[in-house]
Amino acid sequence: MLRKGDKVVMHTCLEADAHRGKVWTCKSDEFMKGEQRLVFLEGFSGYFAAEYLQVVNVE
């Protein structure tokens, strides 16, 4: 489950190709809308499907 403040990268989707290697910060905790797990990302318009996000460890 993604939490506000987590650092993530996009993978295996069209948006991932456009934003290859970009590290995003979760602006919200993961939430459900119908059957879909979603999260808001800082600097991204609207919500994004959590299944296409991978948490990264940035130190």
PyMOL Python script that loads the backbone (N, CA, C, O; Angstrom):
from pymol import cmd

cmd.read_pdbstr("""\
ATOM      1  N   MET A   1       0.838  -1.179   0.000  1.00  0.00           N
ATOM      2  CA  MET A   1       0.000   0.000   0.000  1.00  0.00           C
ATOM      3  C   MET A   1       0.886   1.246   0.000  1.00  0.00           C
ATOM      4  O   MET A   1       1.798   1.368   0.817  1.00  0.00           O
ATOM      5  N   LEU A   2       0.613   2.155  -0.909  1.00  0.00           N
ATOM      6  CA  LEU A   2       1.385   3.398  -0.999  1.00  0.00           C
ATOM      7  C   LEU A   2       0.902   4.401   0.040  1.00  0.00           C
ATOM      8  O   LEU A   2      -0.290   4.492   0.337  1.00  0.00           O
ATOM      9  N   ARG A   3       1.846   5.143   0.580  1.00  0.00           N
ATOM     10  CA  ARG A   3       1.550   6.145   1.607  1.00  0.00           C
ATOM     11  C   ARG A   3       2.019   7.519   1.152  1.00  0.00           C
ATOM     12  O   ARG A   3       2.950   7.635   0.356  1.00  0.00           O
ATOM     13  N   LYS A   4       1.369   8.555   1.660  1.00  0.00           N
ATOM     14  CA  LYS A   4       1.786   9.929   1.383  1.00  0.00           C
ATOM     15  C   LYS A   4       3.264  10.059   1.724  1.00  0.00           C
ATOM     16  O   LYS A   4       3.699   9.641   2.797  1.00  0.00           O
ATOM     17  N   GLY A   5       4.046  10.649   0.790  1.00  0.00           N
ATOM     18  CA  GLY A   5       5.473  10.835   1.003  1.00  0.00           C
ATOM     19  C   GLY A   5       6.344   9.766   0.375  1.00  0.00           C
ATOM     20  O   GLY A   5       7.549   9.967   0.220  1.00  0.00           O
ATOM     21  N   ASP A   6       5.751   8.612   0.003  1.00  0.00           N
ATOM     22  CA  ASP A   6       6.530   7.560  -0.665  1.00  0.00           C
ATOM     23  C   ASP A   6       7.089   8.091  -1.981  1.00  0.00           C
ATOM     24  O   ASP A   6       6.444   8.886  -2.665  1.00  0.00           O
ATOM     25  N   LYS A   7       8.288   7.648  -2.326  1.00  0.00           N
ATOM     26  CA  LYS A   7       8.910   7.965  -3.623  1.00  0.00           C
ATOM     27  C   LYS A   7       8.664   6.783  -4.545  1.00  0.00           C
ATOM     28  O   LYS A   7       8.898   5.635  -4.167  1.00  0.00           O
ATOM     29  N   VAL A   8       8.190   7.063  -5.760  1.00  0.00           N
ATOM     30  CA  VAL A   8       7.825   6.002  -6.697  1.00  0.00           C
ATOM     31  C   VAL A   8       8.280   6.339  -8.115  1.00  0.00           C
ATOM     32  O   VAL A   8       8.524   7.500  -8.446  1.00  0.00           O
ATOM     33  N   VAL A   9       8.388   5.302  -8.945  1.00  0.00           N
ATOM     34  CA  VAL A   9       8.593   5.469 -10.379  1.00  0.00           C
ATOM     35  C   VAL A   9       7.476   4.717 -11.095  1.00  0.00           C
ATOM     36  O   VAL A   9       6.928   3.748 -10.570  1.00  0.00           O
ATOM     37  N   MET A  10       7.147   5.178 -12.302  1.00  0.00           N
ATOM     38  CA  MET A  10       6.125   4.534 -13.123  1.00  0.00           C
ATOM     39  C   MET A  10       6.766   3.401 -13.919  1.00  0.00           C
ATOM     40  O   MET A  10       7.942   3.472 -14.276  1.00  0.00           O
ATOM     41  N   HIS A  11       5.985   2.354 -14.195  1.00  0.00           N
ATOM     42  CA  HIS A  11       6.484   1.236 -15.008  1.00  0.00           C
ATOM     43  C   HIS A  11       5.353   0.613 -15.822  1.00  0.00           C
ATOM     44  O   HIS A  11       4.182   0.710 -15.454  1.00  0.00           O
ATOM     45  N   THR A  12       5.714  -0.020 -16.919  1.00  0.00           N
ATOM     46  CA  THR A  12       4.842  -0.818 -17.791  1.00  0.00           C
ATOM     47  C   THR A  12       3.530  -0.139 -18.193  1.00  0.00           C
ATOM     48  O   THR A  12       2.473  -0.771 -18.205  1.00  0.00           O
ATOM     49  N   CYS A  13       3.609   1.161 -18.524  1.00  0.00           N
ATOM     50  CA  CYS A  13       2.444   1.884 -19.025  1.00  0.00           C
ATOM     51  C   CYS A  13       2.924   3.008 -19.936  1.00  0.00           C
ATOM     52  O   CYS A  13       4.114   3.322 -19.952  1.00  0.00           O
ATOM     53  N   LEU A  14       2.018   3.616 -20.692  1.00  0.00           N
ATOM     54  CA  LEU A  14       2.396   4.687 -21.609  1.00  0.00           C
ATOM     55  C   LEU A  14       3.009   5.881 -20.885  1.00  0.00           C
ATOM     56  O   LEU A  14       3.962   6.483 -21.378  1.00  0.00           O
ATOM     57  N   GLU A  15       2.472   6.224 -19.727  1.00  0.00           N
ATOM     58  CA  GLU A  15       3.012   7.351 -18.960  1.00  0.00           C
ATOM     59  C   GLU A  15       4.462   7.082 -18.552  1.00  0.00           C
ATOM     60  O   GLU A  15       5.268   8.011 -18.490  1.00  0.00           O
ATOM     61  N   ALA A  16       4.798   5.833 -18.276  1.00  0.00           N
ATOM     62  CA  ALA A  16       6.165   5.484 -17.880  1.00  0.00           C
ATOM     63  C   ALA A  16       7.150   5.805 -19.002  1.00  0.00           C
ATOM     64  O   ALA A  16       8.267   6.250 -18.740  1.00  0.00           O
ATOM     65  N   ASP A  17       6.737   5.581 -20.251  1.00  0.00           N
ATOM     66  CA  ASP A  17       7.608   5.910 -21.388  1.00  0.00           C
ATOM     67  C   ASP A  17       7.867   7.413 -21.464  1.00  0.00           C
ATOM     68  O   ASP A  17       8.978   7.842 -21.775  1.00  0.00           O
ATOM     69  N   ALA A  18       6.846   8.202 -21.182  1.00  0.00           N
ATOM     70  CA  ALA A  18       6.963   9.663 -21.252  1.00  0.00           C
ATOM     71  C   ALA A  18       7.761  10.236 -20.080  1.00  0.00           C
ATOM     72  O   ALA A  18       8.339  11.317 -20.195  1.00  0.00           O
ATOM     73  N   HIS A  19       7.794   9.521 -18.955  1.00  0.00           N
ATOM     74  CA  HIS A  19       8.443  10.030 -17.737  1.00  0.00           C
ATOM     75  C   HIS A  19       9.515   9.063 -17.236  1.00  0.00           C
ATOM     76  O   HIS A  19       9.704   8.904 -16.030  1.00  0.00           O
ATOM     77  N   ARG A  20      10.212   8.422 -18.168  1.00  0.00           N
ATOM     78  CA  ARG A  20      11.213   7.396 -17.820  1.00  0.00           C
ATOM     79  C   ARG A  20      12.233   7.929 -16.805  1.00  0.00           C
ATOM     80  O   ARG A  20      12.875   8.956 -17.026  1.00  0.00           O
ATOM     81  N   GLY A  21      12.363   7.203 -15.691  1.00  0.00           N
ATOM     82  CA  GLY A  21      13.355   7.539 -14.675  1.00  0.00           C
ATOM     83  C   GLY A  21      12.961   8.633 -13.704  1.00  0.00           C
ATOM     84  O   GLY A  21      13.694   8.898 -12.751  1.00  0.00           O
ATOM     85  N   LYS A  22      11.817   9.278 -13.919  1.00  0.00           N
ATOM     86  CA  LYS A  22      11.388  10.354 -13.016  1.00  0.00           C
ATOM     87  C   LYS A  22      10.891   9.755 -11.699  1.00  0.00           C
ATOM     88  O   LYS A  22      10.092   8.819 -11.689  1.00  0.00           O
ATOM     89  N   VAL A  23      11.376  10.308 -10.603  1.00  0.00           N
ATOM     90  CA  VAL A  23      10.924   9.889  -9.277  1.00  0.00           C
ATOM     91  C   VAL A  23       9.815  10.837  -8.839  1.00  0.00           C
ATOM     92  O   VAL A  23      10.001  12.054  -8.807  1.00  0.00           O
ATOM     93  N   TRP A  24       8.671  10.273  -8.505  1.00  0.00           N
ATOM     94  CA  TRP A  24       7.500  11.038  -8.066  1.00  0.00           C
ATOM     95  C   TRP A  24       7.315  10.862  -6.567  1.00  0.00           C
ATOM     96  O   TRP A  24       7.756   9.868  -5.990  1.00  0.00           O
ATOM     97  N   THR A  25       6.660  11.833  -5.940  1.00  0.00           N
ATOM     98  CA  THR A  25       6.313  11.733  -4.525  1.00  0.00           C
ATOM     99  C   THR A  25       4.801  11.600  -4.412  1.00  0.00           C
ATOM    100  O   THR A  25       4.057  12.377  -5.010  1.00  0.00           O
ATOM    101  N   CYS A  26       4.348  10.607  -3.639  1.00  0.00           N
ATOM    102  CA  CYS A  26       2.915  10.424  -3.425  1.00  0.00           C
ATOM    103  C   CYS A  26       2.375  11.592  -2.605  1.00  0.00           C
ATOM    104  O   CYS A  26       2.886  11.912  -1.532  1.00  0.00           O
ATOM    105  N   LYS A  27       1.329  12.217  -3.139  1.00  0.00           N
ATOM    106  CA  LYS A  27       0.693  13.357  -2.485  1.00  0.00           C
ATOM    107  C   LYS A  27      -0.437  12.896  -1.558  1.00  0.00           C
ATOM    108  O   LYS A  27      -0.929  13.670  -0.736  1.00  0.00           O
ATOM    109  N   SER A  28      -0.841  11.631  -1.699  1.00  0.00           N
ATOM    110  CA  SER A  28      -1.909  11.072  -0.864  1.00  0.00           C
ATOM    111  C   SER A  28      -1.581   9.617  -0.554  1.00  0.00           C
ATOM    112  O   SER A  28      -0.713   9.013  -1.184  1.00  0.00           O
ATOM    113  N   ASP A  29      -2.284   9.072   0.417  1.00  0.00           N
ATOM    114  CA  ASP A  29      -2.243   7.632   0.624  1.00  0.00           C
ATOM    115  C   ASP A  29      -2.999   6.978  -0.529  1.00  0.00           C
ATOM    116  O   ASP A  29      -3.853   7.603  -1.156  1.00  0.00           O
ATOM    117  N   GLU A  30      -2.680   5.732  -0.798  1.00  0.00           N
ATOM    118  CA  GLU A  30      -3.407   4.956  -1.809  1.00  0.00           C
ATOM    119  C   GLU A  30      -4.872   4.831  -1.376  1.00  0.00           C
ATOM    120  O   GLU A  30      -5.162   4.683  -0.189  1.00  0.00           O
ATOM    121  N   PHE A  31      -5.785   4.892  -2.341  1.00  0.00           N
ATOM    122  CA  PHE A  31      -7.209   4.749  -2.038  1.00  0.00           C
ATOM    123  C   PHE A  31      -7.881   3.941  -3.137  1.00  0.00           C
ATOM    124  O   PHE A  31      -7.322   3.756  -4.218  1.00  0.00           O
ATOM    125  N   MET A  32      -9.071   3.468  -2.851  1.00  0.00           N
ATOM    126  CA  MET A  32      -9.833   2.655  -3.798  1.00  0.00           C
ATOM    127  C   MET A  32     -10.926   3.503  -4.452  1.00  0.00           C
ATOM    128  O   MET A  32     -11.592   4.308  -3.801  1.00  0.00           O
ATOM    129  N   LYS A  33     -11.086   3.293  -5.763  1.00  0.00           N
ATOM    130  CA  LYS A  33     -12.220   3.857  -6.495  1.00  0.00           C
ATOM    131  C   LYS A  33     -12.769   2.700  -7.310  1.00  0.00           C
ATOM    132  O   LYS A  33     -12.184   2.315  -8.322  1.00  0.00           O
ATOM    133  N   GLY A  34     -13.880   2.153  -6.878  1.00  0.00           N
ATOM    134  CA  GLY A  34     -14.371   0.918  -7.475  1.00  0.00           C
ATOM    135  C   GLY A  34     -13.400  -0.196  -7.161  1.00  0.00           C
ATOM    136  O   GLY A  34     -13.107  -0.453  -5.993  1.00  0.00           O
ATOM    137  N   GLU A  35     -12.894  -0.866  -8.188  1.00  0.00           N
ATOM    138  CA  GLU A  35     -11.937  -1.962  -8.022  1.00  0.00           C
ATOM    139  C   GLU A  35     -10.491  -1.512  -8.197  1.00  0.00           C
ATOM    140  O   GLU A  35      -9.570  -2.323  -8.099  1.00  0.00           O
ATOM    141  N   GLN A  36     -10.288  -0.211  -8.457  1.00  0.00           N
ATOM    142  CA  GLN A  36      -8.954   0.280  -8.799  1.00  0.00           C
ATOM    143  C   GLN A  36      -8.275   0.950  -7.613  1.00  0.00           C
ATOM    144  O   GLN A  36      -8.892   1.744  -6.903  1.00  0.00           O
ATOM    145  N   ARG A  37      -6.969   0.620  -7.397  1.00  0.00           N
ATOM    146  CA  ARG A  37      -6.139   1.269  -6.377  1.00  0.00           C
ATOM    147  C   ARG A  37      -5.500   2.489  -7.018  1.00  0.00           C
ATOM    148  O   ARG A  37      -4.842   2.372  -8.051  1.00  0.00           O
ATOM    149  N   LEU A  38      -5.686   3.668  -6.415  1.00  0.00           N
ATOM    150  CA  LEU A  38      -5.226   4.923  -6.997  1.00  0.00           C
ATOM    151  C   LEU A  38      -4.448   5.735  -5.976  1.00  0.00           C
ATOM    152  O   LEU A  38      -4.531   5.500  -4.771  1.00  0.00           O
ATOM    153  N   VAL A  39      -3.678   6.712  -6.499  1.00  0.00           N
ATOM    154  CA  VAL A  39      -2.921   7.615  -5.638  1.00  0.00           C
ATOM    155  C   VAL A  39      -2.716   8.936  -6.388  1.00  0.00           C
ATOM    156  O   VAL A  39      -2.621   8.953  -7.615  1.00  0.00           O
ATOM    157  N   PHE A  40      -2.652  10.017  -5.654  1.00  0.00           N
ATOM    158  CA  PHE A  40      -2.300  11.310  -6.248  1.00  0.00           C
ATOM    159  C   PHE A  40      -0.789  11.487  -6.132  1.00  0.00           C
ATOM    160  O   PHE A  40      -0.195  11.147  -5.109  1.00  0.00           O
ATOM    161  N   LEU A  41      -0.165  12.027  -7.196  1.00  0.00           N
ATOM    162  CA  LEU A  41       1.274  12.262  -7.218  1.00  0.00           C
ATOM    163  C   LEU A  41       1.540  13.760  -7.318  1.00  0.00           C
ATOM    164  O   LEU A  41       0.820  14.468  -8.023  1.00  0.00           O
ATOM    165  N   GLU A  42       2.559  14.250  -6.624  1.00  0.00           N
ATOM    166  CA  GLU A  42       2.940  15.666  -6.716  1.00  0.00           C
ATOM    167  C   GLU A  42       3.388  15.972  -8.140  1.00  0.00           C
ATOM    168  O   GLU A  42       4.231  15.267  -8.695  1.00  0.00           O
ATOM    169  N   GLY A  43       2.820  17.033  -8.734  1.00  0.00           N
ATOM    170  CA  GLY A  43       3.201  17.457 -10.069  1.00  0.00           C
ATOM    171  C   GLY A  43       2.515  16.701 -11.193  1.00  0.00           C
ATOM    172  O   GLY A  43       2.824  16.934 -12.362  1.00  0.00           O
ATOM    173  N   PHE A  44       1.580  15.792 -10.869  1.00  0.00           N
ATOM    174  CA  PHE A  44       0.846  15.038 -11.882  1.00  0.00           C
ATOM    175  C   PHE A  44      -0.625  15.407 -11.775  1.00  0.00           C
ATOM    176  O   PHE A  44      -1.186  15.431 -10.680  1.00  0.00           O
ATOM    177  N   SER A  45      -1.244  15.693 -12.902  1.00  0.00           N
ATOM    178  CA  SER A  45      -2.646  16.104 -12.916  1.00  0.00           C
ATOM    179  C   SER A  45      -3.557  14.882 -12.750  1.00  0.00           C
ATOM    180  O   SER A  45      -3.498  13.949 -13.550  1.00  0.00           O
ATOM    181  N   GLY A  46      -4.373  14.892 -11.742  1.00  0.00           N
ATOM    182  CA  GLY A  46      -5.291  13.785 -11.499  1.00  0.00           C
ATOM    183  C   GLY A  46      -4.631  12.656 -10.731  1.00  0.00           C
ATOM    184  O   GLY A  46      -3.495  12.779 -10.275  1.00  0.00           O
ATOM    185  N   TYR A  47      -5.362  11.548 -10.593  1.00  0.00           N
ATOM    186  CA  TYR A  47      -4.816  10.404  -9.866  1.00  0.00           C
ATOM    187  C   TYR A  47      -4.154   9.433 -10.829  1.00  0.00           C
ATOM    188  O   TYR A  47      -4.277   9.562 -12.047  1.00  0.00           O
ATOM    189  N   PHE A  48      -3.445   8.450 -10.261  1.00  0.00           N
ATOM    190  CA  PHE A  48      -2.699   7.492 -11.077  1.00  0.00           C
ATOM    191  C   PHE A  48      -2.886   6.098 -10.492  1.00  0.00           C
ATOM    192  O   PHE A  48      -2.973   5.943  -9.274  1.00  0.00           O
ATOM    193  N   ALA A  49      -2.947   5.089 -11.346  1.00  0.00           N
ATOM    194  CA  ALA A  49      -3.146   3.703 -10.910  1.00  0.00           C
ATOM    195  C   ALA A  49      -1.916   3.190 -10.163  1.00  0.00           C
ATOM    196  O   ALA A  49      -0.807   3.201 -10.698  1.00  0.00           O
ATOM    197  N   ALA A  50      -2.117   2.746  -8.937  1.00  0.00           N
ATOM    198  CA  ALA A  50      -1.025   2.274  -8.090  1.00  0.00           C
ATOM    199  C   ALA A  50      -0.337   1.040  -8.665  1.00  0.00           C
ATOM    200  O   ALA A  50       0.838   0.807  -8.380  1.00  0.00           O
ATOM    201  N   GLU A  51      -1.042   0.246  -9.466  1.00  0.00           N
ATOM    202  CA  GLU A  51      -0.434  -0.973 -10.012  1.00  0.00           C
ATOM    203  C   GLU A  51       0.733  -0.677 -10.951  1.00  0.00           C
ATOM    204  O   GLU A  51       1.550  -1.559 -11.216  1.00  0.00           O
ATOM    205  N   TYR A  52       0.822   0.560 -11.460  1.00  0.00           N
ATOM    206  CA  TYR A  52       1.907   0.952 -12.363  1.00  0.00           C
ATOM    207  C   TYR A  52       2.994   1.766 -11.662  1.00  0.00           C
ATOM    208  O   TYR A  52       3.792   2.439 -12.315  1.00  0.00           O
ATOM    209  N   LEU A  53       3.021   1.701 -10.330  1.00  0.00           N
ATOM    210  CA  LEU A  53       4.019   2.433  -9.559  1.00  0.00           C
ATOM    211  C   LEU A  53       4.851   1.471  -8.727  1.00  0.00           C
ATOM    212  O   LEU A  53       4.337   0.505  -8.163  1.00  0.00           O
ATOM    213  N   GLN A  54       6.149   1.755  -8.664  1.00  0.00           N
ATOM    214  CA  GLN A  54       7.082   0.964  -7.861  1.00  0.00           C
ATOM    215  C   GLN A  54       7.757   1.892  -6.857  1.00  0.00           C
ATOM    216  O   GLN A  54       8.305   2.925  -7.240  1.00  0.00           O
ATOM    217  N   VAL A  55       7.723   1.534  -5.587  1.00  0.00           N
ATOM    218  CA  VAL A  55       8.390   2.321  -4.549  1.00  0.00           C
ATOM    219  C   VAL A  55       9.895   2.232  -4.758  1.00  0.00           C
ATOM    220  O   VAL A  55      10.429   1.163  -5.056  1.00  0.00           O
ATOM    221  N   VAL A  56      10.576   3.368  -4.597  1.00  0.00           N
ATOM    222  CA  VAL A  56      12.033   3.393  -4.677  1.00  0.00           C
ATOM    223  C   VAL A  56      12.584   3.935  -3.353  1.00  0.00           C
ATOM    224  O   VAL A  56      11.946   4.743  -2.679  1.00  0.00           O
ATOM    225  N   ASN A  57      13.772   3.471  -3.005  1.00  0.00           N
ATOM    226  CA  ASN A  57      14.438   3.915  -1.785  1.00  0.00           C
ATOM    227  C   ASN A  57      15.421   5.011  -2.173  1.00  0.00           C
ATOM    228  O   ASN A  57      16.457   4.734  -2.778  1.00  0.00           O
ATOM    229  N   VAL A  58      15.098   6.254  -1.825  1.00  0.00           N
ATOM    230  CA  VAL A  58      15.950   7.395  -2.143  1.00  0.00           C
ATOM    231  C   VAL A  58      16.552   7.905  -0.844  1.00  0.00           C
ATOM    232  O   VAL A  58      15.831   8.344   0.052  1.00  0.00           O
ATOM    233  N   GLU A  59      17.871   7.847  -0.746  1.00  0.00           N
ATOM    234  CA  GLU A  59      18.531   8.292   0.485  1.00  0.00           C
ATOM    235  C   GLU A  59      19.412   9.477   0.235  1.00  0.00           C
ATOM    236  O   GLU A  59      20.043   9.983   1.163  1.00  0.00           O
TER     237      GLU A  59
END
""", "prot")
cmd.dss("prot")
cmd.show_as("cartoon", "prot")
cmd.util.cbc("prot")
cmd.orient("prot")
